[in-house]
């Protein structure tokens, strides 16, 4: 508040609603003054000696946050301060002084000083005073004065003095009275009535009022002595106050007093220092100066209880760490009566306790250091009391971790490559240094790879690879490598690499390098997805295999995601046929003798292997396409065979090999890798016996033979006429047989007789298989088809006849059936077929120790290849044709057919 703010005020209340009111009828008057004087209660003090006195000093406290400070002078007794509230709710600061009045208090000035702290930091003080009037009815003659006064040489001294006499003598105290000051040797020093006194001075007091205060000027050291007072009046009253003496000490220097004499406080404490210097000459009080200027000072001239004067200066400041150890001095400068000055100083040293301040870290050596070296860290701090503990911390990622303790820390540089600081602690608290970091140099480490996008990626997409590493000095080069099969191949350079995903489908890593070395990341691999590729087939066993063995086929393929399905196909003639599924396929070798491949499939597509073929080995086979054709002058026989390993073919006649000559023209040609055809041409076949013509095919696994039989050879003309007759006979026979079959079925159903229908089949040739080193023939339960042709009329000369081992006639059942039937021509057929046992027991007379399959085929002139016909002849055309003997050495299997006519049947 400023003086211009002094006026009357009223209150207005406004709300954010319709309520708005002025309290204009009640006004407050504010008076802003430069000084507020405290009030003393009571305002005067007249008491008898020995009375208990209570004085109250009160000062308004309009600003409760800055109440005034009340001080009593002199300090006469106990004081008590309170901040009270008036009835109008204003605040008032009060200080109550309680003491017992005595004669020595008589005439003493008692003051109360109010000191206000203004908001700008300055202070303002004001004083209220009263003079004590203490009566002593029972007192005898006495004087009141200090016992000792220190005086500065060349300065004056004012002796505060009061006396009392018996009441009977008070009436003698008049204007004629004088004060005489004598030494203890009764030497007059000063006479108030004599201007020529040895010591110049003045009687300041009024003797009529029992006030004997005197000033002596220009005191010298030789004036140091004990003095007493004598009061003389021009009447009977003359009194020496010899029992009460004053000792005056004249000194060349008077030193001020500091209160307190020592300063030991905590940081932040509010400190009040008082510098007091005697003022024996009130007209020339000393000037007090504080050094250094720490805060606000306030000087006053106070009166001691013995009524001597003292100059005081009060210094107020807040102690901080910077004040610790600082010398604080108060200088008193006295002005002498001759105009010169004399100064003296009192000092104290501030002992301010504070927690550690100005904490710093020093590093040795200071420059860049290798991470394997040792550095010395020193933590320095100012503190009072001294630092008790030093602790070192790393500070990284918001985390603080203790790394050591002690004022000096020897540590490996690598452990302080991260930011760090030290903390100093004493009993009052702790102080931290700023964050420091050592330039620790090291090769790249913690090298890592990040991939974007991070999930599975198609092989044709682009990925971004980022290589990160911590290093000092910074990484100079980044290099990317693939790592496969123990080989490392550079695939790119740079901190960030944009690359096609297919190029990093194999394991890879990055290498970061600086001037000190290199660091590598761990092996990474991208989940690059692609359809199956590099699809291959492996076969076990891998070499040639027998056709009846089992092989294991394995389909291998690289794919991501993994192969879901494996499918196996044969590939022949442009056709693909599924032959199985699965990663591994166990299959009979004969089923994969043709080209094949596998197909691997996942969610992204499929991949096929190359065409493979297994080397399936098997015993030669003579193909059914082997046949003979005849012209008038030539017979051409073709023998075709297959086998693996590739077979060889040889013609045999009468058990002897037939080679190319003028009689036999032999040629051969390859059908494929495993097939062969051999052709024999016989000139003028009618002149030759070709009944033992045999074709033999063999390889390392075995052999097989096929025999060709010829019953008769006629001219082409007779053959053609015979064919016409045969056609007519064949048609007639078929019709007759149909009628016969229907009749037989009716008879069988009627008589419920179980007979087997007669099968009439004429066999013109049979196949025979023989194996070298085998035994006797055994009938085979599995019948083989015989391919034959009959284009000439059979005669008894060329029909086969059963030998001793092979003769079989018509069965009894067939005879009976024909006897009971109609007039028909019938045939009796007895079949011999080969069995496995037979194959095992057949002996090849021509090839001891070897094995081959011998097949016989009866061929007659121009035959229709591979046509099965029934040879049934009407009885009028053929007469009881009996079978002829078959050469046993030929070991030919045959069918025996007997033709009978109607007349023979009735016989």
C-alpha positions in Angstrom: 0.0 0.0 0.0 1.1 3.5 -0.8 0.1 6.8 0.9 -1.9 7.7 -2.1 -4.1 4.6 -1.4 -5.4 6.3 1.8 -9.2 6.7 1.3 -12.5 5.1 2.1 -13.5 1.8 0.5 -16.7 -0.2 0.2 -17.4 -3.7 -0.9 -19.2 -4.9 -4.0 -20.1 -8.6 -4.5 -20.8 -9.9 -8.0 -21.7 -13.4 -9.1 -22.2 -15.1 -12.4 -25.9 -14.9 -11.8 -28.3 -12.1 -11.2 -26.8 -11.4 -7.7 -24.8 -8.1 -7.7 -24.7 -5.9 -4.6 -22.8 -2.8 -3.4 -22.3 -2.5 0.4 -22.1 1.2 0.0 -23.4 2.1 3.4 -20.5 0.5 5.2 -17.2 2.0 4.4 -13.7 1.3 5.5 -11.2 4.0 5.9 -7.6 3.0 5.2 -4.8 5.3 6.3 -1.4 4.6 4.7 1.4 6.0 6.9 5.2 6.2 6.6 5.5 5.1 10.2 3.3 3.3 12.7 4.2 4.0 16.3 3.6 1.3 19.0 1.6 2.1 22.0 2.9 1.8 25.7 0.4 0.9 28.4 0.6 2.6 30.9 2.0 5.6 29.1 3.7 6.8 32.4 5.4 4.9 35.2 5.3 6.3 38.8 5.9 3.5 41.4 7.6 2.9 44.7 10.7 0.9 45.0 10.0 -2.9 45.0 6.8 -2.7 43.0 6.1 -5.3 40.4 5.6 -3.5 37.1 3.9 -4.8 33.9 4.3 -2.8 30.7 2.5 -3.7 27.4 3.7 -2.6 24.0 1.2 -3.1 21.1 1.6 -2.4 17.4 -1.0 -2.9 14.7 -0.4 -5.9 12.3 -2.4 -4.9 9.2 -0.4 -7.4 7.1 -0.6 -10.7 9.2 2.0 -12.3 6.9 4.5 -9.6 7.9 3.8 -8.8 11.6 6.0 -6.3 13.3 8.8 -7.3 15.7 8.7 -5.7 19.2 11.9 -5.0 21.2 12.2 -3.6 24.7 15.1 -1.3 25.7 16.7 -1.9 28.1 16.1 -5.5 28.8 14.6 -5.2 32.3 12.9 -8.5 32.7 10.8 -11.2 31.1 8.9 -10.4 27.8 6.1 -12.4 26.0 4.9 -11.7 22.5 1.5 -12.6 21.0 -0.4 -11.9 17.8 -3.9 -11.1 18.9 -7.2 -10.4 17.2 -9.2 -7.3 18.0 -13.0 -7.3 18.2 -13.1 -5.9 14.6 -11.0 -8.9 13.5 -7.9 -6.8 12.9 -4.6 -8.1 14.1 -2.3 -6.5 16.7 1.2 -7.6 17.9 1.7 -7.3 21.7 4.8 -7.7 23.9 4.4 -7.7 27.7 7.4 -6.7 29.9 7.3 -7.7 33.6 10.0 -6.6 36.1 10.3 -5.3 39.7 11.0 -1.5 40.0 14.0 -0.5 42.2 15.7 2.7 43.0 18.1 2.2 40.2 15.2 2.3 37.7 14.4 5.8 38.9 14.7 8.3 36.0 15.5 5.4 33.5 14.0 5.6 30.0 12.1 2.5 28.9 11.4 2.2 25.2 9.6 -0.3 22.9 10.7 -0.5 19.2 8.4 -1.9 16.5 10.2 -3.1 13.3 8.0 -3.7 10.2 9.3 -5.9 7.3 8.0 -4.3 4.1 7.1 -6.4 1.1 10.1 -5.1 -0.9 12.4 -6.5 1.7 13.2 -3.3 3.5 12.3 -2.5 7.2 10.7 0.4 9.0 11.0 1.0 12.7 9.3 3.3 15.3 9.8 3.8 19.0 7.6 4.7 22.0 9.2 5.7 25.3 8.5 6.5 29.0 10.6 7.5 32.0 10.4 5.6 35.2 9.7 7.6 38.5 10.6 5.3 41.3 10.2 6.6 44.9 12.0 5.1 47.9 10.5 6.4 51.2 12.7 4.1 53.4 15.9 4.7 51.5 19.0 6.3 53.1 21.5 8.6 51.3 22.7 6.8 48.1 23.9 7.4 44.6 23.2 5.4 41.5 25.8 5.3 38.7 27.7 2.7 36.6 30.5 0.9 38.3 32.7 1.1 35.2 32.8 3.2 32.1 35.2 2.6 29.2 36.2 5.8 27.5 38.1 6.4 24.3 41.1 8.6 24.7 40.3 12.0 23.2 36.6 11.6 23.6 34.2 12.7 26.3 32.4 10.6 28.8 28.9 11.1 30.1 28.4 9.7 33.6 24.8 8.8 34.2 24.1 9.6 37.8 21.2 9.9 40.3 21.1 10.1 44.0 18.7 9.9 46.9 18.7 11.4 50.3 16.6 11.1 53.3 13.3 12.8 53.1 14.4 15.2 55.8 17.1 16.6 53.6 15.2 16.8 50.3 14.2 20.3 51.1 17.8 21.4 51.1 18.2 20.5 47.4 18.0 23.9 45.7 19.7 25.9 43.0 22.8 26.5 45.1 23.7 22.8 45.1 26.7 21.8 43.0 28.3 18.4 42.0 31.9 17.7 42.6 33.7 14.7 41.3 36.8 13.5 43.2 39.2 10.7 42.8 39.5 8.1 45.5 42.4 10.2 46.7 40.1 13.1 47.3 41.5 15.1 44.4 38.9 17.3 42.8 38.6 16.6 39.1 35.5 18.5 38.3 33.4 21.1 40.1 30.2 22.1 38.4 30.4 25.5 39.9 34.0 26.2 38.9 34.7 26.6 35.2 38.4 26.4 35.9 38.1 22.8 37.1 41.1 20.6 36.2 38.8 18.6 33.9 36.5 20.4 31.6 32.9 19.2 31.7 29.3 19.9 32.2 26.6 19.0 34.8 23.9 17.7 32.6 21.6 16.6 35.4 19.3 18.7 37.8 20.5 18.2 41.3 17.1 19.4 42.6 15.7 16.4 41.0 18.4 14.2 42.3 19.9 13.9 38.9 23.7 14.2 39.0 24.6 13.2 35.4 27.9 14.8 34.3 29.9 15.0 31.1 33.7 15.2 31.3 35.5 16.2 28.0 38.8 15.2 26.3 39.6 12.2 28.5 43.2 11.0 28.5 44.6 7.7 29.6 46.0 9.4 32.7 42.4 10.2 33.6 41.8 6.6 34.2 40.8 6.4 37.9 38.1 5.7 40.4 35.8 8.6 41.1 33.0 9.4 43.6 30.4 12.1 43.9 30.0 15.0 46.4 26.9 17.2 46.5 27.3 20.5 48.2 24.6 23.2 48.7 24.8 26.6 50.1 23.0 25.3 53.2 23.7 22.7 55.7 23.4 19.9 53.1 26.8 18.6 52.1 27.1 14.9 51.3 29.9 12.6 50.0 28.7 9.4 48.3 32.0 7.8 49.0 30.6 4.3 49.3 29.7 4.2 45.6 32.6 4.8 43.3 32.9 4.9 39.5 35.9 3.4 37.6 36.7 5.2 34.4 39.1 3.4 32.0 40.4 5.6 29.2 41.6 3.5 26.3 43.2 4.2 22.9 40.7 1.8 21.3 37.2 0.5 22.1 36.3 -2.8 20.4 32.7 -3.4 19.5 31.0 -6.6 20.6 29.3 -9.2 18.3 26.3 -11.1 19.5 26.4 -14.0 19.1 30.2 -14.2 19.2 30.1 -17.3 17.0 27.8 -18.3 14.1 27.0 -21.9 13.5 23.8 -22.4 11.6 22.3 -24.6 8.9 21.9 -23.6 5.3 18.7 -21.5 4.9 18.5 -20.3 8.5 17.5 -16.7 9.2 20.4 -15.1 11.1 20.4 -12.0 13.3 23.8 -10.6 14.3 24.1 -7.6 16.7 27.1 -5.4 16.8 27.3 -3.1 19.9 29.8 -0.5 20.8 29.9 1.7 24.0 28.8 5.2 23.5 30.4 6.9 26.6 30.1 10.2 24.8 26.5 10.4 23.5 27.2 13.5 21.5 29.8 11.6 19.5 28.4 8.0 19.2 30.4 5.5 17.1 29.4 4.6 13.6 29.0 0.8 13.0 29.7 -0.9 9.6 29.2 -4.5 8.6 31.6 -6.2 6.2 30.6 -7.7 3.9 27.1 -6.3 3.3 25.0 -9.5 3.8 21.6 -8.1 4.3 19.5 -5.4 6.0 21.0 -3.5 9.0 19.3 -1.3 11.6 21.3 0.9 14.0 20.0 2.3 17.3 21.5 4.1 20.3 20.3 2.2 23.3 20.6 2.7 27.0 22.0 0.0 29.2 20.4 -0.7 32.6 23.1 1.4 34.3 22.0 4.2 31.9 25.2 4.2 29.9 24.6 4.4 26.2 25.5 1.8 23.6 25.3 2.0 19.8 23.9 -1.2 18.3 23.6 -2.4 14.7 21.4 -5.4 13.9 22.2 -7.4 10.7 19.6 -9.8 9.4 20.3 -12.2 6.5 19.6 -15.8 5.5 22.6 -18.1 5.9 23.6 -20.1 2.8 26.3 -22.4 1.7 28.3 -19.4 0.2 28.5 -17.8 3.7 30.3 -20.8 5.1 33.7 -19.9 6.3 33.1 -16.3 5.5 34.5 -13.7 7.9 31.8 -11.2 9.1 33.1 -8.1 10.7 31.6 -5.1 12.4 33.7 -1.9 12.5 33.1 0.9 15.1 34.4 4.3 14.1 34.6 6.9 16.9 34.8 10.6 16.2 37.1 12.2 18.8 36.6 15.7 20.1 39.7 16.9 18.3 38.1 15.8 15.0 40.1 12.7 14.5 38.6 9.2 14.3 39.5 5.9 15.8 38.2 2.6 14.5 38.1 -0.9 15.8 36.8 -4.2 14.4 35.2 -7.3 15.8 35.0 -10.4 13.6 33.5 -13.9 13.5 33.6 -16.7 10.9 30.4 -18.2 9.8 30.0 -21.9 10.2 27.1 -22.8 7.9 26.1 -26.4 7.7 24.8 -27.4 4.3 24.3 -30.5 2.2 26.8 -31.2 -0.5 26.9 -28.5 -3.2 28.7 -27.9 -6.4 29.3 -31.7 -6.9 31.5 -32.3 -9.9 33.2 -35.3 -11.6 36.7 -35.3 -13.1 38.0 -38.1 -15.3 41.6 -39.2 -15.8 42.7 -39.6 -18.6 40.3 -37.0 -20.0 40.4 -37.8 -23.7 39.0 -40.8 -25.6 39.9 -44.1 -24.1 39.8 -47.7 -25.3 37.0 -49.7 -23.7 39.5 -52.2 -22.2 41.5 -49.5 -20.3 41.1 -48.3 -16.7 39.9 -44.7 -15.9 40.0 -42.8 -12.6 36.9 -41.0 -11.6 37.0 -38.4 -8.9 33.9 -36.9 -7.2 34.3 -33.5 -5.7 31.8 -31.6 -3.6 31.6 -28.8 -1.0 29.7 -29.7 2.1 29.5 -28.9 5.8 29.9 -31.2 7.6 32.2 -33.0 5.2 30.8 -35.5 2.7 30.3 -38.9 4.4 29.6 -41.1 1.4 30.3 -41.0 -2.4 28.2 -43.2 -4.7 28.6 -43.6 -8.4 25.6 -44.3 -10.7 25.0 -45.1 -14.4 21.9 -43.3 -15.8 20.4 -45.0 -18.9 16.9 -45.3 -20.1 15.5 -43.6 -17.0 17.2 -46.2 -14.8 19.9 -45.4 -12.2 22.2 -48.3 -11.3 25.0 -48.2 -8.7 28.4 -48.9 -10.3 30.7 -48.1 -7.4 31.4 -46.0 -4.2 34.2 -43.8 -3.0 35.7 -40.4 -3.5 37.9 -41.9 -6.2 36.8 -44.8 -8.4 39.1 -46.8 -10.6 37.0 -48.6 -13.1 37.2 -50.2 -16.5 36.2 -47.8 -19.2 33.7 -50.1 -20.8 31.6 -49.9 -17.7 31.2 -46.2 -18.0 30.6 -45.9 -21.7 27.0 -45.0 -20.7 26.1 -41.7 -19.0 27.0 -41.6 -15.3 27.1 -39.3 -12.3 28.3 -39.2 -8.7 26.3 -38.4 -5.5 27.9 -36.9 -2.4 26.1 -37.3 0.9 26.5 -35.9 4.5 24.2 -35.7 7.5 22.1 -32.9 6.0 21.5 -34.3 2.5 23.0 -35.2 -0.8 24.2 -33.5 -3.9 24.5 -34.9 -7.4 26.9 -34.0 -10.2 25.7 -33.4 -13.7 25.6 -36.3 -16.1 29.0 -37.2 -17.5 30.0 -39.5 -20.2 33.4 -40.8 -21.2 34.4 -41.1 -24.8 34.9 -44.8 -24.6 35.9 -46.1 -28.0 35.2 -49.7 -29.0 34.5 -51.8 -32.1 30.9 -52.4 -33.2 28.9 -54.6 -30.8 25.2 -55.5 -30.2 24.9 -55.7 -33.9 21.3 -56.6 -34.9 19.2 -56.9 -38.0 15.6 -55.7 -38.5 13.5 -56.7 -41.4 10.5 -54.8 -42.9 7.9 -56.2 -43.5 8.6 -58.6 -40.6 6.1 -61.3 -41.5 6.2 -64.0 -44.3 6.8 -62.4 -47.7 6.5 -63.6 -51.3 9.8 -64.4 -53.0 9.2 -61.7 -55.7 8.6 -58.9 -53.1 11.2 -56.4 -51.9 12.2 -56.3 -48.2 14.1 -53.6 -46.3 17.0 -54.8 -44.1 18.4 -52.5 -41.5 21.7 -53.1 -39.7 22.0 -51.5 -36.2 25.1 -51.5 -34.0 26.6 -49.6 -31.1 30.1 -48.4 -31.8 32.5 -45.6 -31.0 33.7 -44.2 -33.3 30.6 -44.6 -35.4 30.2 -47.5 -37.8 32.0 -46.7 -41.1 30.8 -49.6 -43.2 27.9 -52.0 -43.2 28.2 -55.2 -45.3 25.5 -57.9 -45.8 26.4 -61.6 -46.3 24.5 -64.8 -47.0 25.7 -67.8 -45.0 25.0 -71.1 -46.5 26.9 -74.4 -46.5 29.8 -72.8 -44.6 30.2 -70.2 -47.3 29.8 -66.5 -46.8 28.8 -64.4 -49.8 28.5 -60.6 -50.0 25.0 -59.7 -51.0 25.1 -55.9 -50.5 26.3 -52.9 -48.4 24.9 -50.0 -46.5 23.1 -49.4 -43.2 19.7 -50.0 -45.0 19.5 -52.6 -47.8 16.5 -52.9 -50.1 16.6 -56.3 -51.7 14.4 -58.8 -53.4 13.1 -61.4 -50.9 14.2 -64.3 -53.0 17.8 -63.3 -52.6 17.6 -63.5 -48.8 15.6 -66.7 -48.5 18.9 -68.3 -47.2 20.4 -67.4 -43.8 22.1 -64.0 -43.8 23.7 -61.5 -41.4 25.2 -58.0 -41.4 28.7 -56.9 -40.4 29.3 -53.4 -39.0 32.9 -52.0 -39.1 34.7 -49.0 -37.6 38.3 -48.0 -37.2 38.7 -50.4 -34.2 37.1 -53.6 -35.6 33.9 -55.2 -36.7 30.9 -56.8 -35.2 28.5 -59.2 -36.7 24.8 -59.8 -36.1 23.3 -63.2 -35.4 22.2 -65.3 -38.4 18.8 -64.2 -39.6 16.4 -65.7 -42.1 13.4 -64.3 -43.8 10.3 -66.4 -44.1 10.3 -66.1 -47.9 7.3 -68.1 -49.3 7.4 -69.7 -52.8 5.9 -72.6 -54.6 7.8 -75.9 -54.8 11.0 -75.7 -56.8 14.1 -77.8 -57.4 11.8 -80.8 -57.3 13.8 -84.1 -57.7 13.3 -87.8 -57.5 15.6 -90.3 -55.7 15.2 -94.0 -56.2 16.3 -96.7 -53.8 18.0 -99.0 -54.7 19.5 -96.8 -57.3 20.9 -99.4 -59.8 19.1 -101.8 -62.1 16.4 -103.7 -60.3 14.5 -106.9 -61.0 10.9 -106.4 -62.2 9.4 -108.3 -59.3 11.3 -106.3 -56.6 10.0 -103.2 -54.7 11.6 -99.8 -55.1 11.4 -96.8 -52.9 10.7 -93.5 -54.6 11.4 -90.2 -52.7 10.2 -86.9 -53.9 12.2 -83.9 -52.6 11.4 -80.3 -53.1 12.2 -76.9 -51.6 9.1 -74.9 -50.8 7.7 -72.5 -48.2 5.1 -73.1 -46.9 6.1 -76.8 -46.8 4.8 -79.1 -49.5 1.3 -80.2 -48.8 0.8 -82.9 -51.4 3.1 -85.2 -53.4 1.7 -86.9 -56.5 3.4 -89.5 -58.7 2.7 -89.8 -62.4 3.7 -92.0 -65.3 4.3 -90.2 -68.6 4.0 -92.4 -71.7 2.7 -91.6 -75.1 1.8 -88.0 -74.1 -0.4 -89.3 -71.3 0.1 -88.6 -67.6 -1.4 -91.1 -65.2 -1.4 -91.0 -61.4 0.4 -93.9 -60.0 0.5 -92.9 -56.3 0.8 -90.2 -53.7 3.0 -89.3 -50.8 6.5 -88.0 -50.1 7.8 -91.6 -50.2 6.3 -94.2 -52.5 7.0 -98.0 -52.2 6.0 -99.6 -55.5 6.8 -102.8 -57.5 9.5 -102.1 -60.0 7.5 -103.5 -62.9 4.9 -100.7 -62.5 7.6 -98.0 -63.0 9.4 -99.4 -65.9 7.9 -96.6 -68.0 8.9 -92.9 -67.6 7.6 -91.2 -64.5 7.9 -88.0 -62.4 6.6 -86.5 -59.2 4.7 -83.3 -58.5 5.1 -81.3 -55.2 2.3 -78.8 -54.3 1.8 -76.2 -51.6 -0.6 -73.3 -51.1 1.3 -71.2 -53.6 1.6 -73.6 -56.5 3.3 -76.8 -57.7 6.6 -78.0 -59.0 7.5 -81.0 -61.1 10.6 -83.1 -61.2 12.3 -84.2 -64.4 11.1 -87.4 -66.1 12.8 -90.4 -64.6 12.9 -94.0 -65.6 14.0 -97.0 -63.6 16.2 -99.6 -65.2 13.9 -102.6 -64.6 15.5 -105.8 -65.6 13.5 -108.9 -66.6 13.7 -112.2 -68.4 13.1 -111.9 -72.2 9.6 -112.4 -73.5 8.6 -113.4 -77.0 5.8 -111.1 -78.1 2.5 -112.5 -79.5 3.1 -110.5 -82.6 5.6 -113.2 -83.7 4.1 -115.0 -86.8 4.8 -116.6 -90.2 3.6 -115.7 -93.7 3.8 -117.9 -96.8 3.9 -117.3 -100.5 4.4 -119.8 -103.3 8.1 -119.8 -103.0 8.9 -118.3 -99.6 8.1 -118.7 -96.0 8.8 -115.6 -93.8 8.8 -116.1 -90.0 9.2 -113.1 -87.7 10.2 -113.5 -84.0 9.8 -110.4 -81.8 11.1 -110.2 -78.2 11.6 -107.8 -75.3 13.9 -108.0 -72.3 16.2 -106.0 -70.1 19.2 -106.3 -70.4 18.6 -106.2 -74.1 18.1 -109.8 -75.4 19.7 -111.6 -78.3 17.6 -113.7 -80.8 18.7 -116.9 -82.5 16.8 -119.3 -84.9 17.2 -123.1 -84.4 16.2 -125.9 -86.7 16.4 -129.5 -85.6 18.1 -128.2 -82.4 20.9 -126.5 -84.4 21.3 -122.8 -84.7 20.4 -121.4 -88.1 22.6 -118.7 -89.6 22.3 -116.6 -92.7 23.0 -118.7 -95.8 21.8 -119.2 -99.4 19.1 -121.5 -97.9 18.0 -119.2 -95.1 18.0 -115.4 -95.2 18.2 -114.0 -91.6 17.9 -110.3 -90.7 17.3 -108.4 -87.4 16.2 -105.0 -86.3 15.8 -103.1 -82.9 12.3 -102.3 -81.8 13.5 -100.1 -78.9 16.1 -100.2 -76.2 14.8 -103.5 -74.9 13.1 -104.9 -78.0 14.4 -106.9 -81.0 12.9 -108.5 -84.1 14.6 -111.3 -86.1 13.2 -112.5 -89.5 14.0 -115.8 -91.3 13.1 -116.3 -94.9 13.0 -119.9 -96.2 13.1 -120.4 -100.0 11.1 -123.4 -101.5 9.6 -124.3 -98.1 7.7 -127.2 -99.6 10.9 -129.2 -99.9 11.9 -128.6 -96.3 10.8 -130.1 -93.0 10.2 -127.1 -90.8 8.5 -128.9 -87.9 11.4 -128.1 -85.5 11.9 -124.4 -86.3 12.4 -122.6 -83.0 13.1 -118.9 -82.0 15.2 -118.4 -78.9 15.5 -115.0 -77.0 18.0 -114.7 -74.1 19.8 -112.2 -71.8 21.7 -112.5 -68.6 18.6 -113.2 -66.6 17.3 -116.1 -68.7 15.9 -117.1 -72.0 12.6 -118.0 -73.8 11.9 -120.0 -77.0 9.0 -120.3 -79.3 8.5 -123.3 -81.7 6.7 -123.2 -85.0 4.9 -126.4 -86.4 3.7 -126.9 -90.0 1.2 -129.8 -90.8 1.1 -129.5 -94.6 2.1 -127.3 -97.4 -0.2 -127.0 -100.5 -0.3 -124.9 -103.5 -2.1 -121.6 -103.3 -4.8 -122.7 -105.7 -5.9 -125.8 -103.7 -5.7 -123.7 -100.6 -8.1 -121.1 -102.0 -10.7 -123.8 -103.1 -10.3 -125.4 -99.7 -11.0 -122.1 -98.0 -14.3 -121.8 -99.9 -15.4 -125.3 -98.8 -14.3 -124.6 -95.3 -16.4 -121.4 -95.1 -19.5 -123.2 -96.2 -18.9 -126.1 -93.8 -18.1 -123.6 -90.9 -21.4 -121.8 -91.3 -23.4 -125.0 -91.5 -21.6 -126.4 -88.5 -22.3 -123.3 -86.4 -26.0 -123.5 -87.2 -26.1 -127.2 -86.3 -24.3 -126.6 -83.1 -26.8 -124.0 -82.0 -29.7 -126.3 -82.6 -27.8 -129.1 -80.8 -27.1 -126.9 -77.8 -30.7 -125.9 -77.4 -31.8 -129.5 -77.6 -29.2 -130.6 -75.1 -30.3 -127.9 -72.7 -33.9 -129.1 -72.9 -32.9 -132.7 -72.4 -30.6 -131.8 -69.4 -33.3 -129.7 -67.8 -35.9 -132.5 -68.3 -33.8 -135.3 -67.1 -31.9 -133.2 -64.5 -28.7 -135.0 -65.5 -25.6 -133.0 -64.9 -23.4 -133.3 -67.9 -20.9 -130.9 -69.2 -21.4 -129.7 -72.7 -19.0 -131.0 -75.1 -16.4 -128.4 -76.1 -15.1 -129.0 -79.6 -12.1 -126.9 -80.3 -9.3 -127.7 -82.7 -5.9 -126.6 -81.5 -3.5 -126.0 -84.2 -0.6 -124.9 -82.0 0.4 -124.5 -78.4 3.0 -122.5 -76.6 5.6 -124.3 -74.6 8.1 -122.8 -72.2 11.2 -124.6 -71.0 13.9 -123.6 -68.7 17.4 -125.0 -68.8 18.3 -127.3 -66.0 14.6 -128.1 -65.1 13.0 -131.6 -64.6 9.9 -133.4 -66.0 6.8 -131.5 -67.1 3.9 -131.1 -64.9 0.4 -129.9 -66.1 -0.2 -126.2 -65.5 -3.4 -125.2 -63.9 -3.3 -121.8 -65.7 -4.1 -122.3 -69.4 -2.3 -120.4 -72.1 -3.9 -119.3 -75.3 -2.7 -121.2 -78.3 -2.6 -119.3 -81.6 -3.0 -121.4 -84.7 -4.3 -121.5 -88.3 -5.6 -124.5 -90.3 -6.2 -123.7 -94.0 -5.7 -127.3 -95.4 -7.7 -130.5 -95.1 -6.3 -132.6 -92.3 -5.1 -136.0 -93.0 -4.0 -138.8 -91.0 -0.5 -138.0 -92.1 -0.3 -134.6 -90.6 -2.5 -134.8 -87.5 -0.6 -135.2 -84.2 -0.8 -138.5 -82.5 -0.5 -139.2 -78.8 2.6 -141.0 -77.9 2.9 -143.2 -74.9 2.9 -140.3 -72.5 0.5 -138.0 -74.3 -2.2 -140.2 -75.8 -5.6 -139.3 -74.6 -8.8 -140.5 -76.2 -12.3 -139.1 -76.0 -13.7 -139.1 -72.5 -16.4 -141.5 -71.5 -18.8 -138.7 -70.8 -18.5 -137.2 -74.2 -19.0 -140.6 -75.8 -22.1 -141.2 -74.0 -23.4 -137.8 -74.7 -22.9 -138.3 -78.4 -24.5 -141.6 -78.4 -27.6 -140.2 -76.8 -27.7 -137.2 -79.1 -28.9 -136.6 -82.7 -27.1 -137.6 -85.8 -24.2 -135.2 -85.6 -20.5 -135.1 -86.3 -18.6 -134.5 -83.1 -15.0 -134.1 -82.0 -13.2 -135.2 -78.9 -10.7 -132.7 -77.6 -8.1 -133.4 -75.0 -6.0 -130.4 -73.8 -2.6 -130.3 -72.2 -1.6 -127.1 -70.6 1.6 -126.1 -68.9 2.0 -125.2 -65.2 4.7 -123.5 -63.1 5.8 -126.9 -62.1 6.1 -128.0 -65.6 8.3 -125.0 -66.3 10.5 -126.0 -63.5 10.8 -129.5 -64.7 11.3 -129.1 -68.5 14.8 -129.9 -69.7 16.3 -128.1 -72.7 18.3 -130.7 -74.5 20.0 -128.2 -76.6 21.2 -125.8 -73.8 22.4 -127.7 -70.8 22.6 -125.5 -67.7 20.6 -122.7 -69.3 16.9 -121.8 -69.0 14.5 -120.6 -71.6 10.8 -120.6 -72.3 9.8 -122.7 -75.3 6.6 -121.9 -77.0 5.1 -124.0 -79.8 2.8 -122.7 -82.4 1.3 -124.8 -85.1 1.1 -122.9 -88.3 -0.5 -124.1 -91.5 0.3 -122.2 -94.7 -1.4 -118.9 -94.9 -3.0 -118.5 -91.5 -5.1 -115.7 -90.0 -3.0 -114.5 -87.1 -4.1 -115.2 -83.6 -7.6 -116.4 -84.6 -9.1 -119.2 -82.5 -11.3 -121.5 -84.6 -13.2 -124.7 -83.9 -12.4 -127.4 -86.4 -15.7 -129.4 -86.8 -16.1 -131.4 -89.9 -19.2 -133.1 -91.2 -18.9 -137.0 -91.2 -19.4 -137.2 -94.9 -16.3 -135.2 -95.5 -13.9 -136.9 -93.1 -13.4 -140.5 -92.2 -12.4 -141.7 -88.8 -9.2 -139.7 -88.7 -7.0 -141.0 -85.9 -4.1 -139.0 -84.3 -0.6 -139.7 -85.4 2.3 -140.0 -83.1 4.2 -136.9 -82.2 7.9 -137.0 -82.0 8.7 -137.1 -78.3 12.0 -135.4 -78.7 10.1 -132.3 -79.9 8.3 -132.1 -76.5 5.4 -130.3 -78.2 2.2 -129.8 -76.3 -0.8 -130.3 -78.4 -4.5 -130.8 -78.6 -5.8 -134.2 -79.8 -8.8 -134.0 -82.0 -10.8 -137.1 -83.3 -13.4 -136.6 -86.0 -16.1 -139.3 -86.4 -19.0 -139.6 -88.9 -22.5 -140.7 -88.4 -22.0 -144.2 -89.6 -19.2 -144.8 -87.3 -21.3 -143.6 -84.5 -24.0 -146.1 -85.2 -21.5 -148.9 -85.4 
